[in-house]
Amino acid sequence: MQRAKVLGGLICSTAFLMGCGLVFPGSAEPIPTLYEIPTLPPTDTPVQAPTLPPSWTPEAVSEVSEEMIQTAIAQTQSASATTEEPTPSIPPTAASPANPPPTALPAVPTPVQTTTLPATLIVDQWELLITSVVGEPGIETSRQNVLVFATATNHGSQSTFLAIYTVELRDSQGRRYSEELNVTFAAQDKYGLGFLPGADMPPESSEEIVIGYNTPATEKTFTIVPGSNVGSWSGNITFNIQ
């Protein structure tokens, strides 16, 4: 009875081991199992990597790339040399203010109102009736002689008349001119006037006189004004000379 139990246990163990695919001692082949992993059959042919066409070998690619780079550089340099133009330089200019002042228009000269001659001046006790004015060339080409012809009448007691520092000229620029005696003497001789400056003149008598001035030749408009020896003055005479 005991032997039968042992034999039954061995049979059960054998069946379990056969199910697990174990090989008993002395067996030639393994017992197939439920979890057998398939294996690939061995082969003698080596696996080769894909090859590039001859024209695309690394050496060829390197040579083509270098050639293309050199060609592109040469073409770029040639295009730059033929198309690039020098940029014209702009000369420096002085900095201008942000808000420059407006340009002033030239002033329009006001026409000078000249006095119609003859016209009268009252200088202290003397009445001068200015009859005419004349411009003549001076000794120098840049100068001229201005001659004022007048009839002088003495309405006072003093008998000596002197035009110097009494009757003066003022030009368009405000410059003043007193009598030039050498011009006056030359005009007296030229025009036959015998009354000399400083000569006696009785009260209420009259004499034809000339007063000479020397001025710049460019001045053509003058006004007769009182000199420093005048106490009272009446009248305003402005004239032009040709």
C-alpha positions, 0 to 999 in steps of 0.5 A: 500500500505504501509502495503504491502511494510513492509510485503514484507521486512519482508519476504525478511529478513526472507529468508536471515536469514534462509539462514544464519542458524539462529534460530528464537525465539520459533523454536526447531531445528537450521536451517542448514547452508551452512558452517556447521562443522561436529563433532565427536560423543562422545565415552566412550572408553579411548585411551590407549598408546601402551605397551612394552612386559614384557621383555622390561619394563623400569625396565628390560631394566635397569637391563639388561643394568647394567648386561651387563656393569658389564660383559663387564668391567669384561671381559675387565679386565680379558683380560688385565690381561692375555695378557698385558706383562710388557714393558722391560726397556731400561737402560739409555745410555750416550748421544753420539755426533751427529757426533762421530769421526771415530775410529782410526786404530792401527798404524802398527809398522814400522820394525826396520832396524838393523845394521849388525855387526861388524860396526864402530863408530867414537867418537871424536878420538876413533874408536869403532868397535862394534863386538857383543851385548848380553842381560843378566838378571839383578839383578831384574826380571824387568831389564836386562843387555845389553853388547856391545863388541867392539874393541877400537882404539886410533887415537889421543894423549889422552890416557884415554878412558871412555865410561860413558857419551860418548857412550849411548843407546836409546830404542824404546821409546826414553829413554836413558841409560848411562854406568853402571860401576858395570855391566861393571866390572861384564862383564869384570870378566865374559868374561876375559877382562882386560882393565879397564875403564879409563885405559891408551891406547897409540896412535894407539893402540887397546884394546878389551872392553865391555860396560855394561848398565841396561835397562827394560827387556821389551826393545829389540831394541836399538840404540847407540847414542853419550853422553853429553861428545862427540864433534864429532860423526860418524856412526849409529848402531841399534841392537836387543837382544834376 
